[in-house]
Amino acid sequence: MSEAVKAPGLTARSGDANRWKALVFIALAQLMVVLDSTIVNIALPSAQKDLGISDGNRQWVVTAYALAFGGLLLFGGRIADKWGRRRAFLTGLVGFALASALGGLATSGPMMFGARALQGVFGALLAPAALSLLAVMFTDARERAKAFGIYGAIAGGGGAVGLILGGFLTEYLDWRWTFFVNVPFAVVAALGATLVIREPEGGRNRSPLDIPGVLLSTLGLVALVYGFTRAESDGWGDAVTVTMFVASVVLLLAFVLVESRVKAPLLPLRVVRDRNRGGIYLSLGLAIIGMFGLFLFLTYYLQIVKGYTPVKTGFAFLPMVAGMITGSTQIGARLMTRVRPRLLMGPGFLVAGLGMLLLTQLEIGSSYVTLLLPAMVLLGLGMGTAFMPAMSLATQGVEPRDAGVASAMVNTSQQVGGAIGTALLNTIAASAKTSYFNDHVGGAVTKPQQQLLGLQSMVHGYTSAIALAVGILGVASLIAFTFVNAGRPGSVTVASGRGAEDEVPVPVVAH
């Protein structure tokens, strides 16, 4: 790349002298957010038992955070542009710390759900503010690549740290410390940011806020996920369930209509109309639907069925994380400049689906080494390989004024997919578990037989939901193959005069 993208008030190499110090605290905040997404999964069984949360409601510990975070990411990015990124970053840190403290002090399920939702709200302000701070502070192309590389490595490794730290805190202290641990992270990051972060002048967006867009999108997504939750307890034909699904469709259609008419939309429709970006958002969202439910099921399977401790459960997930890192850095990154993105994304989702398919063979006595380990490695390799080109292509060719919202849409599709996936797959698992138990309860006379049937029913529920996730990953692969038609990075696909497509080299400009 021959020319750096310059932020207002800064030259390529004469940027803020404290920018590398600022990176430390920005990355620390990102680590806190990523760590929180996995650390709570390990603690969830203990928290559920302590707070008396039902099986039908337990997914709200995950869903409340994912829905608030995903639903408000676009709005959070817009607020950061309007308020100033430094102010939004500090506000997000303080709010996230307070919400984490509230979660650690929770005495009931609703209090826990509320704390998780608040974490999602402030996380939606913190995450885009952090990314945009990096974008305006690192303006030289080489420095920018190095800074985002460090940031991305911490984001990727944060999941592994969360799994292990969550296990240690739950087993040796208490599940509440999986929330309290965020407070010192936030305090250090906030103090450091106050001292070293200086936002360049002239980078704010003064356009009015799209309040109708925020309300319609958030309410539509809440109605959608609540509909899936109601379906588990009251059935798919329940009046409230159907009403929620209908309301979500109406609200989201109204959102699209509003966005097409307002002067400063929350989500400019030109961003998602692009064939490649639309295909990426859709395929990533579908892939995450399968992944989020799987994390929840495997956590319960390992701890309740296999009797793993929280620490052992955390280490058991490491092969999947290692596979993701390997797929991203050693496969996706090395091949990304040699083949078209769809030739990495499509096969990547298929490899992940193969790993998921292995997990449909789960039984009470399944071996970790011969079944779970290879399944996790395949899942990680496939997802890592597919995600790498997807993240790169998501903002390729986008107008500079839309670069932020295009990036936010990637996170939004993942978070919303996670919320829907947790609710949908938990619904399928609970229904299959109940049906299996009712069909076999006549043969369980003694208490040990009933306990065994309970575990068998639980595992059957998990495998039924995982089978659906396999199909979802297959659809994600099909979408990647058919919708994503971009050429290799560094070239664009254009139509020749004969109607054929040629690849023309062009300089890649980072946004």
C-alpha positions, 0 to 999 in steps of 0.5 A, a space after each residue: 500500500 503506497 498511501 496511508 489513510 489520514 485522519 483529520 489533523 494528523 499526518 502519517 508518522 506524526 500522529 499522537 505521540 502516545 498512540 502506542 500507549 493508548 493501544 495498550 488500554 484500548 486493547 485491554 478494554 477489548 480483552 474485557 469485552 471478549 473475555 466476558 463473552 466466554 467467561 460467563 458460559 463456564 460459570 452459567 451452570 453454577 449461577 443457574 443453580 445458585 439463583 434458581 434459574 429454570 432451564 427454559 430461562 437460562 439462555 437469557 443470561 447469554 441472550 440478554 447480553 448478545 441481543 442488547 450488544 448486537 441490537 445497539 452496535 450501530 447506534 453505539 457507533 453513531 453515538 461515538 461519532 457524535 459525542 466523540 470517541 474518547 468520551 464514548 469509550 470512557 462512558 462505555 468502560 464505566 458503564 460496563 464496570 457498573 453493570 458487571 458489579 451488578 451482575 456479581 451482586 445478583 440475587 435472582 434471575 431477573 436481576 442477572 438478566 438485567 445486568 447482562 443486558 446493561 453490559 450489552 448496552 455499554 459494550 455496544 458503546 465501547 466496542 465501536 468507540 475502541 475500533 474508531 479510536 484506533 482508526 483515527 490514531 493510527 494513520 500510517 498504513 504500516 503502523 495501522 496494520 501492526 496496531 490492528 494486528 495486535 488488537 485482533 490477536 488480543 481479541 482472538 486470544 481473549 476467548 481462550 483466556 475467558 474459558 480458563 479464567 472462568 473455570 478457575 474463578 468459578 471453581 476456586 472462588 465463586 461464579 460471582 467473580 466472573 463478573 467482578 473481575 471486569 471491574 479492575 480491567 475497566 478501572 485500569 483501562 479508564 485511568 490509562 485512557 484518560 491520561 494518554 488518549 487524545 482524539 484528533 480534532 474534526 472527526 465528529 459526525 454532526 448529523 441528527 440521530 435516527 431515533 425511529 431507526 434505533 427503536 424499530 430495529 431494537 424492538 423488532 429483534 427483541 420480539 424475534 428472540 422472545 418469540 423463540 423463547 416463548 415457543 420453548 415453554 408454550 409451543 410454536 402455535 401459542 398466541 403470544 409466540 405467533 404475535 411476537 413473530 408477526 410483530 418482529 416482521 412488521 417492526 423490521 420491515 418498518 425499519 427498512 422503510 424508515 431507513 430508505 427515507 430518512 436523511 441520516 439513517 442508522 443503517 444506510 441501505 446501500 451498505 447491505 444492498 451490495 451483493 458481497 457484503 450482504 452475503 457476508 452478513 447473512 452467512 456469518 449470522 447463520 454460522 454464529 447461530 450454530 456456534 453460540 448454541 453449541 457452546 452452551 450445550 457443550 458446557 452443560 454436557 461436559 459439566 453435568 453429563 461428564 462431570 468435568 470441573 469448571 477448570 477442566 471444562 475451560 481447558 477442554 474448549 482450547 482445541 477449538 480456540 487453537 483451531 480458530 487461530 490456526 485457521 485464521 492466521 495459517 490458512 485464511 491469511 496465507 490463502 486470502 491473496 491467492 484465491 477468491 474469498 468464497 473459495 475459503 468461506 464456503 469450504 470453511 463453513 463445510 469443514 465446520 459443519 463436518 465437525 458439528 456433524 460428528 457431535 450429533 453422535 454424542 452419547 453419555 459415554 462418548 470419549 473426549 479424545 476420539 469424538 469431542 477433540 476432533 470435532 472441536 478442531 474441525 469446527 475451529 479450523 473451519 470457522 477460522 478459515 471462513 471468518 478471515 476473508 469475510 472480515 477483510 471483504 466486509 469493508 472492501 470497496 465501501 464508501 469512506 462515509 460508510 466504513 464504520 457502519 459496514 464494520 459495525 454490521 459485521 459485529 451486529 450480524 454475529 451478535 444477533 445471530 448468537 442471540 437467535 441461535 441460543 434461543 432457537 437451539 435451546 428451544 429445539 433441545 428442550 422440546 426433544 429432551 421432553 419428547 424423549 423422556 416422555 417416550 421412555 419414562 415407562 421403562 424407568 422404574 427405579 431411581 437410578 434408571 430415572 436418573 440415567 433416563 434424565 441424562 439420556 434425554 438431555 444428550 438427545 436434546 443436544 444432538 437434535 439441536 446440533 443436527 439443525 445447526 449442521 443444516 444451518 452451516 450448510 446454508 451458510 456455505 451455500 450463501 457464501 458460494 453463491 452470493 460472494 463473487 468478489 475477486 482476490 484482495 488487490 483486484 476487483 471483478 468488472 464486466 468486460 465488453 463481452 459480458 465476461 468477468 475480468 480481474 483488474 489489479 487495484 490498490 487496496 486502501 484501508 478504511 
